[in-house]
Amino acid sequence: MDPIIKIDKLNVTYFMGKANEVRALSDINLEIFPEEFVIFFGPSGCGKSTLLYSISGLETNIQGDIYIEGKNLSHFKKAEYLNFHRSVIGMIFQAFYLIGSLTVAKNVTLPQVFLNIGKKERRQRAMDLLDYFGVKAQAKKLPAELSGGQQQRVAIARSLINDPKILMADEPVGNLDSKSAQDVMDLLKSLNEKQKKTVILVTHNPAFLSYAHRVVYLKDGRIIEIRVNRQVHGVRLEQAEARPNISKELELLIKTFTSLSPSQIGNLLIPFKAKQIVSEALIGMTTEEIDKIDKKVENLLMTGIYDTDTMMQFLDSEVEKGGLGMDKRSAVKIADKVKEIIKEIKILEEEENKLRFKATADTGSEVMEIRHYLLEAFDIKISNFLALETFNQAIRDRMANIMDRDAFRARLDLSVKEGGVGLDKRTAKKVAKRMELLILGKYK
């Protein structure tokens, strides 16, 4: 099978040759095949969004070659780029980017306007998609009248209006509650399995890794490993690697999240939290026994409440009464071990939240242009890549009116350690003022 996407020796470097040079991607080689569901995964600042935007053509500051259906992106003429963005790929963003003054139906039909599709035909196509995603009843409403989950469904419908072969999603559930996030992920899975779309998803949330045929792990701008999930139906790669065991998973996570201890790392993959606990606490038990305790631990993780007596009763009770019938000595040992590890989960979850709420890079062409302009206008040099990502996020949030001028200035002034850009107060004030002028010029 020929790859639908092939990346050869891709490098992305900002401020090349300057004192504040930043290498965002280094020597990326990757092939993605038709109808695959691929996830780019890693901590904030690892380059996963930069990689996605490089493939989409939105990041143009690249060295190397990216082939889409055998055609080199760098050789595209303007007309080919337009066709590529309108017909070959569909983009889904964390912030939805729906136009507030247009109805849901008009937001979805907008990409077809540029293809000169007739009004009746494009509206019918939009209504079919809205119906498929369960938001047809919202067609005449404005985006602000919808919930976050509904808005993301509309954004997905818009990305599919021109029937693209490739669907690219950058943290598409980052702004959603857990229920809406699950719904959107299930929709993406359905689009991959039933509509045969090639899906590329960027996420730092390990809860979604099980959706992918392959997971591309990145750290410091490099691919450190690619894992194949053989349990996902439809994996057709003949050279696929075997699904990793627990020890390999821990080894990989240690490489990826160097700031966390091995015990914390073992809990970072949310879907595998219970299995990690069981594997450390239960040695030499049968699969059936492990599965039973696995489910018990999952319930503990969901409720957030751990009761040693309840766990002891479960382990010690007879099998006929729903327990495991273990001897008291073994039951005490296991209960204490589970309690110890669950305590560490709280510490881990704090670390997860720090990762989750750190700014996620948005290297879309418009954001990048504004950032470069502001840095050059005030001769600002930023060498910290996380600070650059935070700057990107702040620009995107201000453009989407998620934050006001004062919040934007405060983000610039805040230290990098506290989640800001680390500019001094005077410079932050000047940059914020210039940003307002740019916004007024854009939307006047």
C-alpha positions as CSV (number, residue, x, y, z in Angstrom):
1,M,0.0,0.0,0.0
2,D,1.4,3.4,-1.0
3,P,1.3,6.1,1.8
4,I,-1.1,9.0,1.4
5,I,1.4,11.2,3.3
6,K,5.1,10.8,3.3
7,I,7.5,13.0,5.3
8,D,11.2,13.0,4.5
9,K,13.8,14.7,6.6
10,L,11.5,17.5,7.8
11,N,13.0,20.2,9.9
12,V,11.4,23.4,11.3
13,T,13.6,26.1,12.8
14,Y,12.6,29.5,14.0
15,F,15.0,32.5,14.0
16,M,17.6,30.5,12.2
17,G,21.1,31.8,12.7
18,K,20.1,34.1,15.5
19,A,20.9,33.9,19.2
20,N,17.3,32.9,19.9
21,E,17.2,30.1,17.3
22,V,14.6,27.4,18.2
23,R,14.5,24.0,16.6
24,A,10.8,23.0,16.6
25,L,11.2,19.8,14.5
26,S,14.3,17.7,13.8
27,D,14.8,15.0,11.1
28,I,11.1,13.9,11.0
29,N,10.6,10.8,8.7
30,L,7.1,9.4,8.7
31,E,4.6,7.6,6.4
32,I,0.8,7.7,7.0
33,F,-1.4,5.3,5.0
34,P,-4.9,5.7,3.6
35,E,-7.7,5.1,6.1
36,E,-5.3,5.2,9.1
37,F,-6.1,6.9,12.4
38,V,-2.8,8.3,13.6
39,I,-2.2,10.3,16.8
40,F,0.7,12.7,17.4
41,F,1.2,12.4,21.2
42,G,3.6,14.0,23.7
43,P,4.0,16.7,26.3
44,S,3.4,20.4,25.7
45,G,6.1,21.9,23.5
46,C,7.2,18.6,21.9
47,G,6.3,19.8,18.3
48,K,3.2,17.7,17.6
49,S,1.1,20.7,16.5
50,T,4.0,22.0,14.4
51,L,4.2,18.7,12.7
52,L,0.4,18.7,12.0
53,Y,0.5,22.2,10.5
54,S,3.5,21.4,8.4
55,I,1.6,18.5,6.8
56,S,-1.4,20.7,6.3
57,G,0.7,23.4,4.6
58,L,-0.1,26.1,7.2
59,E,3.4,26.0,8.5
60,T,5.7,27.1,5.6
61,N,8.9,27.6,7.5
62,I,10.1,24.1,6.8
63,Q,13.1,22.2,5.4
64,G,12.6,18.8,3.9
65,D,9.9,17.2,1.8
66,I,6.2,16.5,2.5
67,Y,4.4,14.4,-0.1
68,I,0.6,14.2,-0.2
69,E,-0.7,11.5,-2.6
70,G,2.8,11.5,-4.2
71,K,2.9,15.3,-4.8
72,N,5.5,17.4,-3.0
73,L,3.9,20.3,-1.1
74,S,6.8,22.6,-1.7
75,H,6.2,22.3,-5.5
76,F,2.6,23.3,-5.3
77,K,1.5,26.4,-7.1
78,K,-1.0,28.8,-5.6
79,A,-4.0,27.2,-7.3
80,E,-2.8,23.7,-6.2
81,Y,-2.5,24.9,-2.6
82,L,-6.1,26.3,-2.7
83,N,-7.4,23.0,-4.1
84,F,-5.4,21.1,-1.5
85,H,-6.9,23.1,1.4
86,R,-10.4,23.1,-0.1
87,S,-10.7,19.5,-1.2
88,V,-8.0,17.2,0.1
89,I,-7.8,18.0,3.8
90,G,-10.3,19.1,6.4
91,M,-9.1,21.0,9.5
92,I,-10.6,20.8,13.0
93,F,-9.3,23.1,15.7
94,Q,-9.7,23.3,19.5
95,A,-11.3,26.8,19.3
96,F,-13.9,25.8,16.7
97,Y,-13.4,29.1,14.7
98,L,-17.1,29.4,13.7
99,I,-18.2,32.8,12.5
100,G,-20.4,34.2,15.2
101,S,-22.6,36.3,12.8
102,L,-23.5,33.4,10.6
103,T,-26.0,30.6,11.3
104,V,-24.8,27.1,11.8
105,A,-25.9,26.1,8.3
106,K,-24.1,29.0,6.7
107,N,-20.9,28.2,8.7
108,V,-21.0,24.7,7.3
109,T,-21.7,25.7,3.7
110,L,-19.0,28.4,3.6
111,P,-16.2,26.3,2.2
112,Q,-18.4,25.3,-0.8
113,V,-19.1,29.0,-1.6
114,F,-15.5,29.3,-2.7
115,L,-16.0,26.3,-5.0
116,N,-19.0,28.0,-6.7
117,I,-21.3,25.2,-5.6
118,G,-25.0,26.1,-6.1
119,K,-26.8,27.4,-3.1
120,K,-29.4,24.6,-3.1
121,E,-26.8,21.8,-3.5
122,R,-24.5,23.1,-0.8
123,R,-27.3,23.7,1.7
124,Q,-28.5,20.1,1.1
125,R,-25.0,18.8,1.7
126,A,-24.7,20.9,4.9
127,M,-28.1,19.7,6.2
128,D,-27.1,16.0,5.5
129,L,-23.9,16.5,7.5
130,L,-25.7,18.3,10.4
131,D,-28.2,15.5,10.5
132,Y,-25.4,12.9,10.6
133,F,-23.8,14.6,13.5
134,G,-27.0,15.1,15.4
135,V,-27.2,19.0,15.2
136,K,-29.6,19.5,12.3
137,A,-32.1,21.1,14.7
138,Q,-29.5,23.8,15.4
139,A,-29.1,24.8,11.7
140,K,-30.8,28.2,12.1
141,K,-29.1,29.1,15.3
142,L,-25.9,31.2,15.8
143,P,-22.8,29.4,17.2
144,A,-23.1,31.2,20.5
145,E,-26.5,29.5,21.2
146,L,-24.9,26.1,21.0
147,S,-22.9,24.1,23.7
148,G,-19.2,23.5,23.2
149,G,-19.8,19.9,22.0
150,Q,-22.4,21.0,19.5
151,Q,-20.1,23.7,18.2
152,Q,-17.3,21.2,17.6
153,R,-19.8,18.9,15.8
154,V,-20.6,21.8,13.5
155,A,-16.9,22.5,13.0
156,I,-16.4,18.8,12.0
157,A,-19.3,19.1,9.6
158,R,-17.8,22.2,8.0
159,S,-14.4,20.4,7.7
160,L,-16.2,17.5,5.8
161,I,-18.4,19.6,3.5
162,N,-16.0,19.2,0.5
163,D,-15.5,15.5,1.3
164,P,-11.8,15.6,2.0
165,K,-9.7,12.4,2.1
166,I,-7.7,13.5,5.1
167,L,-9.0,15.0,8.4
168,M,-6.6,16.8,10.6
169,A,-7.6,17.7,14.2
170,D,-5.5,19.8,16.6
171,E,-6.6,19.1,20.2
172,P,-10.3,19.0,19.0
173,V,-11.7,18.2,22.5
174,G,-9.4,20.5,24.5
175,N,-12.3,22.9,25.3
176,L,-15.0,20.3,25.9
177,D,-16.3,18.5,29.0
178,S,-15.6,14.8,29.3
179,K,-18.9,13.7,27.9
180,S,-18.7,16.0,24.8
181,A,-15.1,15.0,24.4
182,Q,-16.0,11.3,24.3
183,D,-18.8,12.0,21.8
184,V,-16.4,13.9,19.5
185,M,-13.8,11.2,19.7
186,D,-16.4,8.6,18.8
187,L,-17.4,10.7,15.8
188,L,-13.8,10.8,14.6
189,K,-13.5,7.1,15.0
190,S,-16.7,6.6,13.0
191,L,-15.5,8.8,10.3
192,N,-12.3,6.8,10.1
193,E,-14.0,3.4,10.2
194,K,-17.2,4.0,8.2
195,Q,-16.4,7.0,6.0
196,K,-12.8,5.7,5.4
197,K,-11.3,9.0,6.2
198,T,-7.6,9.2,7.1
199,V,-7.5,10.9,10.5
200,I,-4.5,12.6,12.1
201,L,-5.1,13.8,15.7
202,V,-2.9,15.9,17.9
203,T,-3.4,15.4,21.6
204,H,-1.5,15.4,24.9
205,N,-4.3,13.4,26.6
206,P,-3.4,9.7,26.9
207,A,-7.0,8.8,27.4
208,F,-7.5,8.8,23.6
209,L,-4.5,6.7,22.6
210,S,-6.6,3.6,22.2
211,Y,-8.5,5.2,19.3
212,A,-5.4,5.2,17.0
213,H,-4.0,2.5,14.7
214,R,-0.6,4.1,15.4
215,V,0.6,6.5,18.0
216,V,3.6,8.8,17.1
217,Y,5.4,9.8,20.3
218,L,7.3,13.1,20.1
219,K,9.7,14.8,22.5
220,D,11.8,17.9,21.9
221,G,10.8,18.0,18.2
222,R,11.8,14.4,17.5
223,I,9.9,11.2,16.9
224,I,11.1,9.0,19.7
225,E,8.9,6.0,19.0
226,I,5.9,4.8,16.9
227,R,3.6,2.3,18.5
228,V,1.0,0.1,16.7
229,N,-2.3,-0.7,18.4
230,R,-3.1,-4.1,17.1
231,Q,-6.4,-4.2,19.0
232,V,-7.9,-1.5,16.8
233,H,-10.0,-3.1,14.1
234,G,-8.7,-2.4,10.6
235,V,-4.9,-2.2,11.2
236,R,-3.5,-3.3,7.9
237,L,0.2,-2.5,8.2
238,E,2.1,-5.7,7.4
239,Q,5.2,-4.4,9.2
240,A,3.3,-3.5,12.3
241,E,5.1,-3.9,15.6
242,A,3.6,-5.9,18.4
243,R,1.6,-4.1,21.0
244,P,4.0,-3.1,23.8
245,N,3.9,-4.7,27.2
246,I,3.7,-2.7,30.5
247,S,7.4,-2.4,31.0
248,K,8.0,-1.0,27.5
249,E,5.1,1.4,28.0
250,L,6.8,2.6,31.2
251,E,10.2,2.9,29.5
252,L,8.7,5.0,26.7
253,L,6.9,7.3,29.2
254,I,10.0,7.8,31.2
255,K,11.6,9.1,28.0
256,T,8.6,11.3,27.2
257,F,7.9,12.8,30.6
258,T,11.3,13.2,32.3
259,S,9.9,15.4,35.0
260,L,7.8,12.6,36.5
261,S,8.8,9.7,38.6
262,P,8.4,6.2,37.3
263,S,5.5,5.5,39.6
264,Q,3.7,8.7,38.5
265,I,4.5,7.9,34.8
266,G,2.8,4.5,35.3
267,N,-0.4,6.4,36.1
268,L,-0.2,9.0,33.3
269,L,-2.0,6.9,30.7
270,I,-5.5,7.3,32.0
271,P,-7.0,4.2,30.3
272,F,-4.2,2.1,31.7
273,K,-4.2,3.5,35.2
274,A,-6.0,0.5,36.7
275,K,-3.9,-2.0,34.8
276,Q,-0.7,-0.2,36.0
277,I,-1.9,-0.5,39.6
278,V,-2.9,-4.1,39.2
279,S,0.3,-5.1,37.5
280,E,2.4,-3.6,40.3
281,A,0.3,-4.9,43.1
282,L,-0.6,-8.3,41.8
283,I,2.1,-10.7,40.8
284,G,1.4,-14.2,39.8
285,M,-2.4,-14.0,39.7
286,T,-4.7,-15.4,37.1
287,T,-6.1,-13.3,34.3
288,E,-9.6,-13.7,35.7
289,E,-8.5,-12.5,39.1
290,I,-6.7,-9.6,37.6
291,D,-9.7,-8.6,35.5
292,K,-11.9,-8.6,38.6
293,I,-9.6,-6.4,40.6
294,D,-9.0,-4.3,37.5
295,K,-12.7,-3.4,37.4
296,K,-12.7,-2.7,41.2
297,V,-9.8,-0.3,40.9
298,E,-11.4,1.4,37.9
299,N,-14.4,2.1,40.1
300,L,-12.1,3.5,42.8
301,L,-10.5,5.8,40.2
302,M,-13.9,7.0,38.9
303,T,-15.2,7.8,42.4
304,G,-11.9,9.1,43.7
305,I,-12.7,7.5,47.1
306,Y,-10.5,4.6,48.4
307,D,-11.7,2.6,51.4
308,T,-9.2,0.0,52.6
309,D,-11.9,-2.0,54.5
310,T,-14.1,-2.3,51.3
311,M,-11.1,-3.4,49.3
312,M,-10.1,-5.9,52.0
313,Q,-13.7,-7.3,52.1
314,F,-13.7,-7.7,48.3
315,L,-10.4,-9.5,48.3
316,D,-11.1,-11.7,51.3
317,S,-14.8,-12.6,50.5
318,E,-15.6,-16.0,49.0
319,V,-15.9,-16.2,45.2
320,E,-19.6,-17.2,45.5
321,K,-20.2,-13.8,47.2
322,G,-18.5,-11.8,44.5
323,G,-15.0,-11.7,46.1
324,L,-11.7,-13.4,45.3
325,G,-11.4,-15.7,48.3
326,M,-7.8,-14.7,49.1
327,D,-6.1,-15.3,52.3
328,K,-5.9,-12.3,54.7
329,R,-2.1,-11.9,54.4
330,S,-2.2,-11.6,50.6
331,A,-5.4,-9.4,50.8
332,V,-3.7,-7.0,53.2
333,K,-0.6,-6.8,51.1
334,I,-2.5,-6.0,47.9
335,A,-4.9,-3.5,49.6
336,D,-2.0,-1.6,51.1
337,K,-0.1,-1.5,47.7
338,V,-3.2,-0.3,45.9
339,K,-3.8,2.4,48.5
340,E,-0.1,3.5,48.2
341,I,-0.3,3.8,44.4
342,I,-3.7,5.5,44.4
343,K,-2.3,8.2,46.7
344,E,0.3,8.9,44.1
345,I,-2.5,9.4,41.5
346,K,-3.5,12.6,43.1
347,I,0.0,13.9,42.7
348,L,0.0,12.7,39.1
349,E,-3.3,14.4,38.3
350,E,-1.9,17.7,39.4
351,E,1.0,17.2,37.0
352,E,-1.5,16.2,34.2
353,N,-3.5,19.4,34.8
354,K,-0.3,21.4,34.5
355,L,0.4,19.7,31.2
356,R,-3.2,20.1,30.0
357,F,-3.5,23.8,30.8
358,K,-0.2,24.8,29.5
359,A,-0.5,26.7,26.2
360,T,-0.8,24.5,23.2
361,A,1.0,25.7,20.1
362,D,-1.1,27.1,17.3
363,T,1.2,27.6,14.3
364,G,-1.5,28.5,11.8
365,S,-0.2,30.9,9.2
366,E,-2.1,34.0,10.5
367,V,-1.0,33.5,14.1
368,M,2.6,32.9,13.0
369,E,2.6,36.0,10.9
370,I,1.3,38.1,13.8
371,R,3.8,36.7,16.2
372,H,6.7,37.3,13.9
373,Y,5.5,40.8,13.3
374,L,5.2,41.6,17.0
375,L,8.6,40.1,17.8
376,E,10.4,42.0,15.1
377,A,8.5,45.3,15.7
378,F,9.7,45.5,19.3
379,D,13.0,43.6,18.8
380,I,11.9,40.9,21.2
381,K,14.0,37.7,21.4
382,I,12.4,34.6,22.9
383,S,14.6,31.5,23.2
384,N,12.2,29.4,25.3
385,F,10.0,27.3,23.0
386,L,7.3,27.0,25.7
387,A,7.2,30.8,25.8
388,L,6.8,30.9,22.1
389,E,3.9,28.5,22.3
390,T,2.3,30.6,25.0
391,F,2.7,33.6,22.9
392,N,0.9,31.8,20.0
393,Q,-1.9,30.7,22.3
394,A,-2.4,34.2,23.6
395,I,-2.6,35.7,20.1
396,R,-5.1,33.0,19.1
397,D,-7.2,33.6,22.2
398,R,-7.2,37.4,21.7
399,M,-8.2,37.0,18.1
400,A,-11.0,34.7,19.1
401,N,-12.0,37.2,21.8
402,I,-11.5,34.4,24.4
403,M,-9.4,36.9,26.4
404,D,-9.6,40.7,26.5
405,R,-6.8,43.2,26.1
406,D,-5.9,43.3,29.8
407,A,-5.8,39.5,30.1
408,F,-3.6,39.4,26.9
409,R,-1.2,41.9,28.4
410,A,-1.1,40.0,31.7
411,R,-0.3,36.7,29.9
412,L,2.7,38.4,28.2
413,D,3.9,39.9,31.5
414,L,3.6,36.6,33.5
415,S,6.7,34.6,33.9
416,V,7.2,31.4,31.8
417,K,7.2,29.3,35.0
418,E,3.7,30.7,35.8
419,G,2.4,30.0,32.3
420,G,3.2,33.4,30.7
421,V,5.6,34.7,28.0
422,G,8.0,36.4,30.4
423,L,8.1,39.9,28.9
424,D,8.8,42.9,31.0
425,K,5.8,45.1,31.9
426,R,6.7,48.0,29.5
427,T,7.2,45.7,26.5
428,A,4.0,43.7,27.3
429,K,2.0,46.9,27.4
430,K,3.4,48.0,24.0
431,V,2.8,44.6,22.4
432,A,-0.8,44.5,23.8
433,K,-1.5,47.9,22.4
434,R,-0.1,47.0,19.0
435,M,-2.2,43.8,19.0
436,E,-5.3,45.9,19.5
437,L,-4.4,47.9,16.4
438,L,-4.0,44.8,14.4
439,I,-7.4,43.5,15.5
440,L,-9.1,46.8,14.7
441,G,-7.4,46.8,11.3
442,K,-8.5,43.2,10.6
443,Y,-12.2,43.5,11.6
444,K,-12.9,47.2,10.8
